[in-house]
Amino acid sequence: MHEDSLLTLRERLRRFAREREWDRFHSPKNLSMALIAEAAELVEHFQWLTERESSALPDRKLREVETELADILIYLIRLADKLGVDLAAAAHHKIADNESKYPAAKVRGSATKYTDD
């Protein structure tokens, strides 16, 4: 995702909440609770599926998953905005941390942490 896209979405969401006078409801607590509720709704779509089934969703199910992902992104952007977090910068920092923490040469092809011998 492009940073400008995040900024555009943030501004659109600010305007959306302001026009409806919903800002007062968008506290970090409420937004984080809404975020986890939407994440749980996403998980429901995959519950009981095999690995193969989860990678080959029928079109109708994929559209439903797409909607849940959008809800998650919306709440994540609002929460980051309320807390003054630059999501793109935070993600780049986290990836850099992970590159250092999980060197490719030591973890390639393994799902376990390289320090777990």
C-alpha positions in Angstrom: 0.0 0.0 0.0 1.2 3.4 -0.9 1.6 6.0 1.9 -0.5 8.5 0.0 -3.3 6.0 0.1 -3.1 5.8 3.8 -3.1 9.6 4.1 -6.0 9.9 1.7 -8.0 7.3 3.7 -7.1 9.0 7.0 -8.5 12.3 5.7 -11.6 10.7 4.3 -12.3 8.9 7.6 -11.7 12.1 9.5 -14.2 13.9 7.4 -16.7 11.0 7.6 -16.6 11.0 11.4 -16.7 14.8 11.7 -19.7 15.1 9.4 -21.6 12.6 11.6 -20.3 14.0 14.9 -18.9 10.6 15.7 -15.4 11.8 16.8 -16.4 11.7 20.4 -17.1 7.9 20.1 -13.7 7.3 18.4 -11.5 7.0 21.4 -8.5 4.7 21.3 -10.3 2.3 23.6 -13.4 2.1 21.4 -11.5 1.9 18.2 -9.3 -0.9 19.4 -12.3 -2.8 20.6 -14.0 -2.4 17.2 -10.8 -3.4 15.5 -10.5 -6.7 17.4 -14.3 -7.4 16.8 -13.8 -7.0 13.0 -10.7 -9.2 13.2 -12.8 -11.9 14.9 -15.4 -11.6 12.1 -12.5 -12.1 9.5 -11.4 -15.3 11.4 -14.9 -16.7 11.2 -14.7 -16.9 7.5 -11.7 -19.2 7.7 -12.7 -21.3 10.7 -12.9 -25.0 9.9 -11.5 -24.6 6.4 -8.5 -26.6 5.2 -5.3 -24.8 4.2 -6.2 -25.4 0.6 -9.8 -24.1 1.0 -8.6 -21.0 2.8 -6.5 -20.1 -0.3 -9.2 -20.7 -2.8 -12.3 -18.9 -1.5 -15.4 -18.8 -3.7 -16.1 -15.3 -5.1 -19.0 -14.6 -2.7 -16.9 -15.6 0.3 -13.9 -13.6 -1.0 -16.1 -10.5 -1.3 -17.2 -11.0 2.4 -13.5 -11.4 3.4 -12.7 -8.2 1.5 -15.3 -6.3 3.4 -14.0 -7.5 6.8 -10.4 -6.5 5.7 -11.7 -3.1 4.8 -13.4 -2.7 8.2 -10.1 -3.7 9.9 -8.1 -1.2 7.9 -10.6 1.5 8.6 -10.5 1.0 12.3 -6.7 0.6 12.3 -6.3 3.9 10.4 -8.7 5.7 12.8 -6.9 4.3 15.8 -3.5 5.3 14.5 -4.8 8.8 13.7 -6.2 9.3 17.2 -2.9 8.2 18.7 -0.7 10.2 16.2 0.9 7.1 14.8 2.3 7.2 11.3 1.3 3.7 10.2 3.6 3.6 7.1 6.6 4.6 9.2 5.7 2.3 12.0 5.4 -0.6 9.5 8.8 0.2 7.9 10.4 0.3 11.4 8.8 -3.0 12.3 9.9 -4.7 9.1 13.5 -3.5 9.8 13.3 -4.8 13.4 12.1 -8.2 12.0 14.8 -8.3 9.4 17.3 -7.9 12.2 15.5 -10.3 14.6 14.9 -13.0 12.0 17.9 -13.1 9.6 17.0 -14.9 6.4 20.1 -17.1 6.5 19.0 -18.4 9.9 15.2 -18.7 9.5 14.7 -19.5 5.8 12.1 -22.3 5.4 11.4 -22.6 9.2 8.3 -21.5 11.1 10.2 -21.6 14.4 12.2 -18.8 15.8 15.9 -19.5 15.0 16.8 -19.1 18.7 14.4 -22.0 19.6 16.8 -24.9 19.1 
